[in-house]
Amino acid sequence: MFNIVPAEQLPARSLRNLYFTRTVVQLLWAGIVIATAASNPALAAGLLILYPLWDVACTVYDLRSSTHSGTPTAQYVNVALGTLAAIGIALTAFKSPQQAVVTFGAWAFAAGLAQLAIGISRRKELGGQWAMILSGLQSAAAGVAFILGGLHDKTHIKDLGGYAIFGGVYFLIAGILMHRKLSQSQGIGALATGRES
């Protein structure tokens, strides 16, 4: 017998799967950047360009698969800023890595604020968003640190790996919380169906 997923749970399942996928990709990205930044700065710079583009792709997927209440303004802004950040990093990463770090920091700050707004707007409907709220705050704070560190030549591309690791951990926590809520909803739904029959 097939396990039919209720229509109202499909957006939450898509979001949970997105969180787990982001966890894996971000941890892999961080590991490669940390391992190669010193020996292969060109590769690290290329990965730095891809990071905001990956975030854009995830946001677009989220927009297409979600039917949550509220306006998706923060997500559209995040897509635009991520695209601009990738362009800005591409123009500077191979010539002035420190300028690329500053650009990345500005994007991380703005993306963190957008993630914070999205987490707050979803917390009542979906639950399990406290990790995304904390992630948004951490991203905004890290963005400021990257800007200041880049301007004073104290933060380098390899240092951004830690940012991705923290983000991956937050996405993992959010995915686990979302999975637990979905499991509880399925249990309640099955119980209700049993009583009706």
Helices and strands as residue ranges (DSSP letters): G 7-9, H 10-36, H 41-65, H 73-92, H 97-126, H 130-151, G 157-159, H 160-196
